[in-house]
């Protein structure tokens, strides 16, 4: 019912504080519903049962979480008058067209600012990623603030801005994009599909559109291993003995992750089926130290700064080295 609500509870935002203030003044005009977007429900079938009742099939609540939570908090505080007759606007929209649904979701979620990636995480693949991550004690927060609001450990929460560059780093040859331009893989349709498959891809249904069928997502284990590997790299780079400053860490991490992945599977092309089976726990600090020396040499050669980390030239240098080291026979399978 709530899968298409694009965000979790946002806590103390300026909009939510404004809702709290309005609720605390029950006698002031204008009435509450005039000042608030209320709740929006989408459904393929809506049947009126009486003047005040609707029968709604397969309801999708796409807006109203912030409002309803503030109302709940207000009444729980005990400060609400017993005769409070204020109303809230509830819109029930009957429509079964996918593109209309997405437009309504985007248009009705403009009270609290939406990050660029919020809408695309409603696609099926992200719901699958969330389900599989839970089996590994990780919480994929495709709805911003959802798991933080449930007080899940921060170390176990995987945000969308963490997942995207991790997948770019391992599954493409553009570690510079992972470092400096990860949002391009949300905004650009072709780049987005290259990582997460076509927006309409659904292997539980019959797909006839050749464009959809020819753009499948990766095996879910690929996304899991990409995140786990980058986290393993971050843990290693944080070792005090390495004496790396913050600039070096942020510029090296994705390049080292790519090198480590290629080394682990002995293949420079990182085929998805091999990345899906990669064993992160077999990667030792000793192997990472050797790989770090190689990556640092490339980094220094390109300037050893933020510009180097964001430079396609550094990605290209790494690619050439990886091909020479791990795939001299160009094994892409």
C-alpha positions as CSV (number, residue, x, y, z in Angstrom):
1,X,0.0,0.0,0.0
2,X,2.9,2.4,0.7
3,X,5.5,1.1,-1.8
4,X,5.0,4.1,-4.1
5,X,5.4,6.7,-1.3
6,X,8.7,8.1,-2.4
7,X,10.2,9.0,0.9
8,X,10.1,8.1,4.6
9,X,9.3,10.4,7.5
10,X,11.5,13.5,7.2
11,X,11.5,14.5,10.9
12,X,12.3,18.1,11.7
13,X,12.1,19.9,8.3
14,X,10.8,23.4,7.9
15,X,7.6,22.1,6.3
16,X,6.9,19.6,9.1
17,X,7.5,22.4,11.7
18,X,5.0,24.5,9.8
19,X,2.4,21.7,10.0
20,X,3.0,21.3,13.7
21,X,2.5,25.1,14.2
22,X,-0.7,25.0,12.2
23,X,-2.1,22.0,14.2
24,X,-1.3,23.8,17.5
25,X,-3.7,26.6,16.6
26,X,-7.1,24.9,16.1
27,X,-9.2,28.1,16.2
28,X,-7.2,30.1,13.7
29,X,-8.3,30.6,10.1
30,X,-7.8,29.4,7.4
31,X,-8.7,25.8,8.2
32,X,-6.0,23.1,8.2
33,X,-7.0,21.4,4.9
34,X,-6.5,24.7,3.0
35,X,-2.9,24.9,4.1
36,X,-1.9,21.3,3.4
37,X,-1.6,19.0,0.4
38,X,-3.3,16.2,2.5
39,X,-3.3,12.6,1.4
40,X,-3.3,11.3,-2.2
41,X,-4.4,7.8,-3.0
42,X,-4.1,6.2,-6.5
43,X,-6.2,3.2,-7.5
44,X,-7.2,1.4,-10.7
45,X,-10.8,1.0,-9.5
46,X,-12.8,3.2,-7.2
47,X,-16.5,2.6,-6.6
48,X,-18.8,4.9,-4.5
49,X,-20.8,2.9,-1.9
50,X,-22.6,5.8,-0.3
51,X,-22.4,9.6,-0.1
52,X,-19.4,9.2,2.4
53,X,-17.9,5.9,1.5
54,X,-15.7,4.6,-1.3
55,X,-14.5,1.1,-2.1
56,X,-10.9,1.3,-3.3
57,X,-9.1,-1.6,-5.0
58,X,-5.4,-1.9,-4.8
59,X,-4.8,1.5,-3.1
60,X,-1.4,3.1,-3.5
61,X,-0.8,5.9,-1.0
62,X,1.7,8.2,-2.7
63,X,1.6,11.3,-0.6
64,X,0.6,12.3,2.9
65,X,3.1,10.6,5.2
66,X,4.5,13.9,6.7
67,X,1.0,15.3,7.3
68,X,-0.4,12.1,8.9
69,X,2.6,11.7,11.1
70,X,2.4,15.3,12.4
71,X,-1.4,14.8,13.1
72,X,-0.6,11.6,15.0
73,X,2.0,13.3,17.1
74,X,-0.3,16.2,17.8
75,X,-3.1,14.0,19.1
76,X,-0.7,11.8,21.1
77,X,0.7,14.9,22.9
78,X,-2.7,15.3,24.6
79,X,-3.0,19.0,23.5
80,X,-5.7,18.5,20.9
81,X,-9.2,19.7,21.9
82,X,-11.7,16.9,22.2
83,X,-14.1,18.8,19.9
84,X,-11.6,19.4,17.1
85,X,-13.6,19.4,13.9
86,X,-10.8,20.3,11.5
87,X,-10.6,18.3,8.3
88,X,-7.9,17.0,6.0
89,X,-8.1,16.8,2.2
90,X,-8.0,13.2,0.8
91,X,-7.8,12.8,-2.9
92,X,-8.6,9.5,-4.5
93,X,-7.5,9.3,-8.1
94,X,-8.7,6.5,-10.3
95,X,-6.2,5.8,-13.0
96,X,-4.3,2.7,-14.2
97,X,-1.8,4.2,-16.6
98,X,1.8,3.9,-15.4
99,X,3.0,7.3,-16.8
100,X,0.1,9.1,-15.2
101,X,0.8,7.4,-11.9
102,X,4.5,8.6,-12.0
103,X,3.5,12.1,-12.8
104,X,1.0,12.3,-9.9
105,X,3.7,10.9,-7.5
106,X,6.2,13.5,-8.6
107,X,3.7,16.4,-8.6
108,X,2.2,15.6,-5.2
109,X,5.5,15.2,-3.4
110,X,6.7,18.8,-3.7
111,X,6.3,20.0,-0.1
112,X,9.7,18.6,1.2
113,X,12.4,18.8,-1.5
114,X,12.8,15.5,-3.4
115,X,16.3,14.3,-4.3
116,X,16.7,13.4,-8.0
117,X,16.8,9.7,-7.3
118,X,13.6,9.5,-5.2
119,X,11.2,8.7,-8.1
120,X,13.3,6.1,-9.8
121,X,13.6,4.0,-6.6
122,X,9.9,3.2,-6.9
123,X,10.8,0.9,-9.9
124,X,10.7,-2.9,-9.3
125,X,14.4,-3.5,-9.2
126,X,14.9,-1.3,-6.1
127,X,12.1,-3.0,-4.2
128,X,13.9,-6.3,-5.0
129,X,17.2,-4.9,-3.8
130,X,15.6,-3.7,-0.6
131,X,14.2,-7.2,0.0
132,X,17.5,-9.1,-0.6
133,X,19.5,-6.6,1.4
134,X,17.3,-7.3,4.4
135,X,18.4,-10.9,4.3
136,X,22.0,-9.7,4.8
137,X,21.1,-7.4,7.7
138,X,21.3,-4.3,5.5
139,X,18.6,-1.7,5.1
140,X,18.4,-0.3,1.6
141,X,16.8,3.1,2.2
142,X,15.1,3.7,-1.2
143,X,12.7,5.9,0.6
144,X,14.8,8.6,2.3
145,X,14.6,8.6,6.1
146,X,12.5,5.3,6.2
147,X,14.9,3.2,8.2
148,X,16.4,6.1,10.2
149,X,13.0,6.8,11.5
150,X,12.8,3.2,12.6
151,X,16.1,3.7,14.5
152,X,18.0,1.1,12.5
153,X,21.8,1.2,13.0
154,X,23.3,3.8,10.7
155,X,26.1,1.4,9.8
156,X,23.5,-1.1,8.4
157,X,21.6,1.5,6.3
158,X,22.5,1.7,2.6
159,X,21.4,4.9,1.0
160,X,20.7,5.4,-2.7
161,X,23.7,7.9,-2.9
162,X,25.9,5.0,-1.6
163,X,24.6,2.3,-3.9
164,X,24.8,4.2,-7.2
165,X,28.5,5.1,-7.2
166,X,29.4,1.6,-5.8
167,X,27.7,0.0,-8.8
168,X,29.3,2.5,-11.2
169,X,32.7,1.9,-9.8
170,X,32.6,-1.9,-10.2
171,X,30.3,-2.5,-13.2
172,X,31.6,0.3,-15.5
173,X,35.0,1.7,-16.6
174,X,34.1,5.1,-15.3
175,X,35.3,5.4,-11.7
176,X,35.6,9.1,-12.3
177,X,31.8,9.2,-12.7
178,X,31.4,7.3,-9.5
179,X,33.6,9.9,-7.8
180,X,32.2,13.1,-9.4
181,X,29.1,12.5,-11.4
182,X,26.9,9.6,-10.0
183,X,23.6,11.5,-10.5
184,X,24.2,11.3,-14.2
185,X,23.2,7.6,-13.8
186,X,19.8,8.7,-12.5
187,X,19.0,11.5,-14.9
188,X,20.3,10.0,-18.1
189,X,18.0,7.2,-19.2
190,X,20.6,5.1,-21.1
191,X,23.1,5.3,-18.2
192,X,20.3,4.4,-15.7
193,X,19.3,1.4,-17.7
194,X,22.9,0.2,-17.9
195,X,23.0,-0.1,-14.1
196,X,19.4,-1.0,-13.1
197,X,17.7,-2.2,-16.3
198,X,14.8,-0.6,-18.1
199,X,12.3,1.2,-15.8
200,X,9.5,-1.1,-16.9
201,X,11.4,-4.4,-16.6
202,X,9.4,-6.9,-14.7
203,X,10.3,-10.5,-14.9
204,X,7.1,-11.6,-13.1
205,X,5.0,-10.5,-16.2
206,X,5.1,-11.0,-19.9
207,X,7.2,-8.3,-21.5
208,X,6.8,-7.7,-25.3
209,X,8.6,-4.4,-25.8
210,X,12.0,-5.3,-27.3
211,X,13.6,-2.3,-25.6
212,X,12.4,-3.4,-22.2
213,X,13.4,-7.0,-22.7
214,X,16.9,-6.1,-24.0
215,X,17.7,-4.0,-20.9
216,X,17.5,-6.3,-17.9
217,X,19.0,-5.3,-14.5
218,X,21.9,-7.2,-13.0
219,X,21.5,-10.2,-10.7
220,X,20.6,-8.7,-7.2
221,X,23.8,-10.2,-5.7
222,X,25.8,-7.8,-8.0
223,X,24.3,-4.8,-6.2
224,X,25.0,-6.4,-2.8
225,X,28.6,-7.2,-3.6
226,X,29.3,-3.8,-5.0
227,X,28.2,-2.1,-1.8
228,X,30.0,-4.7,0.4
229,X,33.2,-4.3,-1.6
230,X,33.3,-0.5,-1.4
231,X,32.6,-0.7,2.3
232,X,35.5,-3.1,2.6
233,X,37.7,-0.7,0.8
234,X,36.6,2.2,3.0
235,X,37.4,0.2,6.1
236,X,40.8,-0.6,4.7
237,X,41.6,3.0,3.7
238,X,40.7,4.1,7.2
239,X,43.6,2.1,8.7
240,X,45.7,4.7,10.6
241,X,49.0,3.1,9.5
242,X,48.2,4.1,5.9
243,X,48.3,7.8,6.8
244,X,45.9,8.8,4.1
245,X,44.3,12.2,4.2
246,X,40.5,12.7,3.5
247,X,41.2,13.9,-0.1
248,X,43.2,10.8,-1.0
249,X,40.6,8.5,0.5
250,X,37.7,9.9,-1.4
251,X,39.6,10.0,-4.7
252,X,41.2,6.5,-4.5
253,X,38.3,4.5,-3.0
254,X,36.4,3.7,-6.2
255,X,39.6,3.0,-8.3
256,X,40.9,0.6,-5.6
257,X,37.4,-1.1,-5.5
258,X,37.6,-1.7,-9.2
259,X,41.1,-3.1,-9.0
260,X,40.2,-5.3,-6.1
261,X,37.1,-6.7,-7.9
262,X,39.2,-7.5,-11.0
263,X,41.8,-9.1,-8.9
264,X,39.3,-11.2,-6.9
265,X,37.7,-12.7,-10.1
266,X,40.9,-12.5,-12.2
267,X,39.0,-10.7,-15.0
268,X,39.3,-7.0,-16.0
269,X,35.8,-6.9,-17.5
270,X,33.9,-7.7,-14.3
271,X,31.2,-9.9,-15.8
272,X,28.0,-9.7,-13.7
273,X,27.8,-13.4,-13.1
274,X,31.3,-13.4,-11.6
275,X,30.8,-10.3,-9.5
276,X,27.6,-11.8,-8.2
277,X,29.6,-14.8,-6.9
278,X,32.6,-12.7,-5.6
279,X,33.6,-13.5,-2.0
280,X,34.3,-10.2,-0.3
281,X,35.5,-11.9,2.9
282,X,38.4,-13.5,1.1
283,X,40.0,-10.1,0.3
284,X,42.9,-9.6,2.6
285,X,44.6,-6.4,3.8
286,X,47.8,-7.6,2.4
287,X,46.4,-7.9,-1.1
288,X,44.8,-4.5,-0.7
289,X,48.1,-2.9,0.3
290,X,49.7,-4.2,-2.9
291,X,46.8,-2.9,-5.0
292,X,46.8,0.5,-3.2
293,X,50.4,1.1,-4.1
294,X,49.5,0.5,-7.8
295,X,46.4,2.7,-7.7
296,X,48.3,5.5,-5.7
297,X,50.9,5.6,-8.5
298,X,48.2,6.2,-11.1
299,X,46.6,8.8,-8.8
300,X,49.8,10.7,-8.3
301,X,50.7,10.6,-12.0
302,X,47.4,12.4,-12.7
303,X,47.9,15.1,-10.1
304,X,47.1,13.5,-6.8
305,X,44.0,15.7,-6.1
306,X,40.3,16.0,-6.5
307,X,40.7,16.8,-10.2
308,X,42.5,13.5,-10.7
309,X,39.8,11.6,-9.0
310,X,37.1,13.1,-11.2
311,X,39.2,12.8,-14.4
312,X,38.3,10.3,-17.2
313,X,42.0,10.1,-17.9
314,X,42.6,8.4,-14.6
315,X,39.8,5.9,-15.3
316,X,41.3,5.2,-18.7
317,X,44.8,4.6,-17.2
318,X,43.3,2.1,-14.7
319,X,41.4,0.3,-17.4
320,X,44.5,-0.2,-19.6
321,X,46.4,-1.5,-16.6
322,X,43.6,-3.9,-15.6
323,X,43.3,-5.3,-19.1
324,X,47.0,-5.9,-19.3
325,X,47.1,-7.5,-15.8
326,X,43.9,-9.6,-15.7
327,X,42.6,-10.0,-19.2
328,X,45.4,-10.1,-21.7
329,X,43.2,-12.6,-23.7
330,X,40.2,-10.2,-23.4
331,X,38.0,-12.7,-21.6
332,X,34.6,-11.0,-21.4
333,X,32.4,-13.9,-20.6
